[in-house]
Amino acid sequence: MDWKAKKLIVILGPTASGKTALAIKLARHLATEIISADSRQFYKELTIGTAKPSAEELQAVKHYFINTHSIQQDYDAAIFGDEAFALILRLFEKYNSLIVCGGSGLYIKALLEGFDDIPEVPDEIRDELADRYARQGLGWLQAALKQTDPETFFTLDAQNPQRLLRALEVKLATGKSIREFQKNQKRQVPFRVIKLGLDVEREELYKRIDKRMDGMIEAGLFSEAEKLFPFRTKNALQTVGYQEIFDFMEGKYDQPEAVRLLKRNSRRYAKRQLTWFRRDAEINWVSPDDWKGMLSLIE
């Protein structure tokens, strides 16, 4: 196989920047398929709150890693990285170009660079921490990790409960910091990687986020969250778009406040995504409307 002729096009950017529509347009143009790198679209039970491609969009182009798992299953970036990389190697036997689309920097990193071999955490530890977080909130979780593993705490996004829970459970299960399991060995990638970051002016991006959230609510986001409420301690649900509604359902505030927090926290999430991506010098930042510019970068 001539690996120099193989191109992996990674379309990334913050939430509501237009990644899905662009990935489908590009996949049709190149007659290829899409590997999703969204950390929540794996889950069958999460639909409205994860802004999955529509049924029509999924029919238009073959997608991988969408609706493949249940929230009852443990699935993380390390597993995804290995599975997606193996899939890409197989698909390159058929295609010269493939597309990866997603807003999860960690999952894209796991795919392209590999991830650390971290020991399994016993279910009882994971379940106990998830339960305590559900009862005592983010403040407790931040304090627990800061006390247990301060060096790791100060390297993580303190507003991301999934990352904090993961670091805490590894420390409690193994007695070692999650940092000690880092191999610092990048995956060997034989094909070309072209990263396209969608650059949307901040005010316009926030308008898109608010509009998308209004659309999600109209489509039944609150009803979807209500069905998921019994599973609210699962890792898959420690995310913007569901936690705010769970708190509303527990009587912590009223529905207008829940809507306000949904929009505010989505904007904050987009800001964190951009902070992550801006550190990557390999990303070519382009306007979502600059079709000719994208094709020039690819071809």
N, C-alpha and C positions, 0 to 999 in steps of 0.2 A: 504493500500500500504506500502511495506517495503522500506522506503526512504533510509535506509542505503545501500541498494543494487543498488541505482540509482547513476550514475556517469555522471557529465557534464564535458566534456573534452574541455578546451578552448585552441585553437591554435592561438597564437598571435606572433607578431614580426613586424619588419619594412617592408616597401614596398619592393617587389622583393626578399623576403627571402624564398619564396616557400610555403607559407601558403596554397594556394588553392589546389595545387597538393597533398600535404600531407594530408589535410583534406579529400579529396576525397578517397585517398588510405586507410585512417584509417576508414572512414565511410563504405567502402565496406568490410573491414576486420571485422568490428563489426556489419555489417548489420543494419545500422542506418541512420539517416538523419542529415543535416547540417543547422544551423541557422547562417546566415551571420551577422557579426557585423562591417560592413564597412559603414562609414557614407556617402558614395556617390553611392554605388551600389544599393540603394533603387530606384534610379531615372531611369525611362525608357529611357529618352533622352540621358543619359550619358553612353556610352558603351566603346569606345576605351580608353578614358582618365581615366577610372576608373579600367581598367584591370579586367573586369568581367570574371567569368568563361565562357568558350566557350559553344556553344549550345550542343556539345557532352558531356562536363563535367556536364552540368545541367541535361542532360538526364541520365547520369550514376548514379547520386545520387540526391535525392530530396533536394532542397535548399529552405530556407525561407528568406524573406526580400531582394529579388533581383527582380528588375523591378516591384516593388509594388506601386510606387508613381510617380507623375509627379513633375517636378521642379516648377510647378505653385502652388503646395501644400506646406504648412508649415509643416515641420516634424523635430523633434529634438530628442536629446538624452533622454529626460525625457519621451516622448511618446514611443520611441522605447523600453526603459527599461521596462516599464509596459507591453507593448504588447508582447515583447519577453518572459518575465518571465511567463506570463499567458499561452503562447503557449507551453513553455517548461514543465510546470506542466501537460498540457493535453497530450503532447507527451510521457511523462514518464508513462502514463497508458499503452502504447504499447511497449516502449523500456526500457531497463535497462541502456543503454548508449546513450548519445546525444553529438553532437559536435557543438561548437561555433567557428567560424573562422573569424578573422578580425584584422585590424591594428589600429582601433580607440580605444585608451585607455579610452576615455571619455564614449563611448557607451558601452564598456564592463563593466566599473564601474557602469553605470546607470542600466545595467541588473542585476549585482550581488549585488549591494548595495542600489539600489533605487536612486531617484533623487529628487531634490527640487521642491516643488509646487509653481511655479512662475506664477504670474498673466499674463493674455493675454495682449499683446502689440497691441495697435491700428495700423491698416494697414498703416495709413497715417504717423505715426512716423517711422515705419519700412521702408517704401518706401522712405521717405525723407532722412533718414540716408544712405540707400543703394545707392541712387542717388548721394549724396554728396561724399560718398566714391569712387564711380566710377569716379567722376569728379576730386576730389582733392587728392585721393590716401591714402596710408597707413600712411604717415606722419601726415596728417590732423586728421585721425582717432585716432592715438596714442595721439596726443595733446589734442583732444576733451575729450577723456576719462580721461586722466591724470588731466585735469583741473576740470572735472565734478565729478569724483569719484577716486581720487588719491589712496586711500587705495586698491581698487579693481585693479586698473591699475597695481600696483606693484606686484600683486599676479598672473597675467596672463602672458601667452606667448605673448610678444609684437609684434611678427611677425605673429600672427594668427588673421587675420581680422574677421573671423567669431565669435571668442570668444570676441573680442573687441566690435564688433557691438552689440552682444547680451547683454553685460554688459551695454553699453551706452543706448540702447533702453529701458532696464528695468529701469534704473535710470531716464530717461526723462519721461517715462510713469507713474512711481509710486512715484517718488521723493525719493525712497529708493535704497540703494545699493543692487545688486544681492546677496551679501553675507548675507544680513539680512533675506533672504528667505531660508537659509540653515537650514535644520532640524537636521542635524547630527544624524539621526537615520538610521542605516543600515537595509536593507531588511533582513527578516528572511528567510534563504535558508535551506530547509530541506534535500537537496541531497548533495552528495559529489562533490566538485569542484577540478578538477586537471588542473592546468595551465601549458601548455608547451610553452616556449618561444624559437623561432628559433634563434639560435646563429650562425651568419655568420661573418667571419673575415671581418673587416671594408673595406679593399682594395677590397676583393672579392665582398662584397655587392655593393660597388660603381660601379664595373664593370657590375654587374647584372643590376643595375639601368640604366646605360647608354645604355646597350644592349636592355633593355626593351623599353626605350624611342625611340631608333632607330626603333624598331619594331612597336611601336605605330604610329610614323610618317609615316612609310611605309604603314601602314594599313589605313591611312587617318585621322589622328588626326586633322590636320589643316582644313580639310573639315568639320569634325564634329563640331569643334569650330566655324566655319563660320556660320553654321546653328543655333548655339546657341547664336550668338552675340547679337541678339535683347533682350535676356534674361539675359545679363551679370551681371545685378545688383541683380539677385536673390541669396539668401543665398546659394543655392546648388552649385552655380558656383564660389563662393569665395574660390577657391582652386587651388593648384598647378596643372598644366597641362592644364588649360584653360585661366587663367588670363594672362599668358605670351603671349599667342596667341592673346588674345583680344587687348593687348597693341601693338602688332605688327600690327594688323589690323587698329589700330588708328594712325599708323605712328610714334610711339614712337621710333622704331628701326627696323632694317631689319630682314629678316628671319634667317640668320645664328646666329644673336644675340639672337633671340627668341629660337632657338634650344639650344644654350649654356645656357640660363637662365632656360629652361625647365629641363635640366640635373642638373644644379647646385642647383636649388630650390628643385628638387626631392631628391637630396642627403641631403640637409639641413632638409627636412621634415623627412627623415629616421632618422636623428640624433635626432630630437625632439621626434620622437616616442620612440627611445631607451631610451632617458632621462626619459620619462614618465614611461616606463615599468621597468626600473632599480630600481625605487623606491618601487616596489612591491616585498616583500620578499617571497611571496607565489609562484612565478613563478619558475618552474624548467627549466633551460636553457639547451637546447640540440642541437646537430648538426642536420640539416635537413636530413642528411643521416643516423643518428643513429636509425634505425628502431627498433632494439632489445631493445635499451635503453628506447625508448618511450613506447613500450609495457610493459616493466618491471615496469615503473612508473605507468602505467594505471592499470595493472593487479595485 
